[in-house]
Amino acid sequence: MGLRTMDIHTPTIPSSSTIANAPVSPADPPQTLEGSKASLMALISRRDALEAELKALGSVLDSHRVTMTTPLTTFDGYPRDDIDVAQIRITRARIIPLRNDYKALTAEIERGLHELHALSASLPTGVAEGIIEAPFARVNTVEPAGPAGIAGVRVGDLVKRFGNVGALDGASGAGGGDALARVSGEVKRFEGRVLKVLVSRRDNDGVWQNVNLEITPRADWGGRGLLGCHLLPV
């Protein structure tokens, strides 16, 4: 008959209080930028919580081998007796608003990133770049025939922004492994769509230059993964 309705659970999500900002020192940028950064981190944390809950609810549907559109009645209109119809209806009803909230949060995060970059324009270049464009990953390998290789990604590139993922995703604003851990989810979200990436690359004179790239993650390129490249934290 399937799982009982009471077995539906909400996953345990770390409190947003666990995401701390770095202590502010006299050398730190103005509080307005720090406040914008904190607000953006809170939005990202909320979206992560929604994503975790959607995954848990999706597993409930998977346990019954149904989707959001699978019929719950027999051909003559009676509730199916091989699944827990009540639980599935409750789960579906919860998933629908969560999906809408997830889309709204993603749009809000994108707006927040644009606003934060605009705000940083009024700060000294070194201060703004230290927070917003600090690299968090290095390209270790690239498959020439993969989406990343075709887009122009090169071994040794330092990744500063990967879609909505950047140095801001680190708990201290420093990026590294925290930001890199989010890249996988960002790649899946943009499968089949253009993903904007900012890397830093040495030119022929040994000077680091910012390079904007557009990658379209896809699974049908003939190799492993959706990108065809491997990243390491810096």
N, C-alpha and C positions, 0 to 999 in steps of 0.2 A: 504494500500500500504506500510505501515511501516514508519519508520523515514526518513526524508529527509537527503540527503548526508551532507548538511551543519551542521547537528546536531552533527556530530562527534566532540568530544572535547578531548583535552588533559587534564588529571586531574592535579590539582594544587599540585605540589610537593614542600615541604619545601626545600629551598636552602641549599646546603651543608655547607654554612656559619653558619647555625644554630647549627651545630654539633661542639662544641668547645672542645678543649683539656684543661686539668687542667693547671693552671699556673705552670711554671717550677721554682722550688726553688733549693737552693744549695743541698738539700737532694735528689732531683729527679735523676733518672738514666740518663746516657749520652744522648745527643741529637740524636744520631744515632738510639737508641731504640725508642725515642719519635717520630722521623721522620717516622720510619717504622710503628709505631702504627697509626699515623695520615694518612698515605697512605692507611693502611688497613681499617680504618674507612671511608675514602672517597670511597673506592671500595664498601663497604657494603651499604653506602648511595646511590650510583649509582644503585646497584642492587635493593634496595628497590624502587627506582623511576621507574625502568623498571617493577618491579612486579606490582606496582600500575597502570601503563599504560596498561600493559597486561590485568589486571583485568577489566579496563574500556572498553577496546576494546572487551574483551570477553562478556561484558554485551550488547554490540551492537549486536553481533551475537545472543545472547540469546533472545534479543527482537524480532528477526525474527524467532526464533526457528530453527536456523541452526547451523551447526558446520563448521569446516575448510574443511570438505569433502562433505557436503550436495550438491547434484546437483542443479544448478541454472537455468537449462533449462528444458523444458518439454520433453516428450518422442520423439517428432518430431523435437527437436532442437531449439525451440523458447524460449526466456527468460521468466521465470516465471513472471506472473503478480500479484502474491500475496505477493511479497516481493520486497524490494528495491535492485535490483541486483547490481547496481553501487556501492551503499554504502557497500554492503557485500564484493565486490571484493576489494575495497579500504581498508577496514578493514583487510581482510585476507592478503593483500599485506604488510600491516604494521606489522601484528603479526609475520609473518615468520622471518624477520630479528631481531625483538626484542627477539624472543625465542632464536635465535642463540647467540645474545649478552648476554642474561641472562646466558646461559650455559657457555659462555666464561668467564664472570665475576665470576661465581661460582668457576670455575677452578682456576682463578687467586687469588681469596680469599683463597682457600685451600693452594695454593703455598705460599701466603703471610703469612699464619698462621705458616706453617712449617719453613719458613725463620725467622720469629719473634721468635719462640721458640729456633731455633738454635742460633740466636743472643743473646738471654737472657742467654745462657749457659756460656757466658764470663763474666757475671755480678755476684756480690755477691748473694748468694742464696736468702736471704731475699728480696732484691730489685727486682729480677726477678719474684719471686713468688707473690710479692705484686701487680704486674701489671698484670701478665699473668694468675696466678692461684688463684686469690682471689675468694672465693665462692660467687655466686650471688643468689642462691636459696637453700631452705631446703625442703627435702621430708617430706610432712605432712601425707599423707596416701598412702598405696600401696595395690592393690588387688592381692593376691597371684597367682591367675590364669591369670592375665593380662601379657602383654608383659614385662612390667617393673619388675613385681614380678618374672617372670620366669628367667629374666636376672640377678636377684640377687640384685635389688634395695631394700633398707631397709628404714623404717621410721627413720628419723633423719639424713640420709645422707646429706652432704653438696655438692651441685653440683658446680663444678668448670668449666667444659666444657661440652657442650651438642652439639655434632657435630661441626658446625662452630660457635656456640654461646658460648661466655665466658665473662669474666669480661671486656674485651676490648669493648664490645658493649655499655657500659655506656658512657654517654656524657663526664664524667670526668675520665673515665677509671676505675670506681669503680663498674660497673655492676649494681646489684640490680634489680629494676623494669624494667629498660631499657632493660637489657639482657633477663630477664624473659619474657618480651613481645614478644621476637623473637622466643622463644622456640616453640610456636604453629606452626609458619610457617616452622620451621626446621623439626618438626615432620611430617607435611604434605608432605614436599619435599622428605622425606625418607620413606614414607609408603611402606611397603613390602621390604625394603632394610635395611641392617645393619647400625645402627647409633652408633658411638663410643661416650661413655660418661665417664667422669672422675669425681669421687666423692671422698670426704674425709670422713672417717669413724673412729670412736673410736674403738680400739681393746680392748681385755679383760683387758689390763693394763691401759686403759683410754688414750692411746696415739693415736693422730690422724694420720691415714695412708691414702695415696692415693690408690684408687682402680679403675682399668680400667674395664669398663663393655661394653657389646655390646647388644643393644636393637634393635629389629625389629618391628617398629610400624605397627599395623594392626587393622582392624576394625572387624574382624570375631572371636574375642576371647570370645565373649559372654557377654561383659560388655560395659560400656560407654567409649567413647574416643578411641584413638589409643594406649594409653600407659597403662591405668589402674593405674595411680598414680596422686597425686595432689601435686603441688609445691607452696611454698610460698617464697616471696623475703626475703633476709637476710639483 
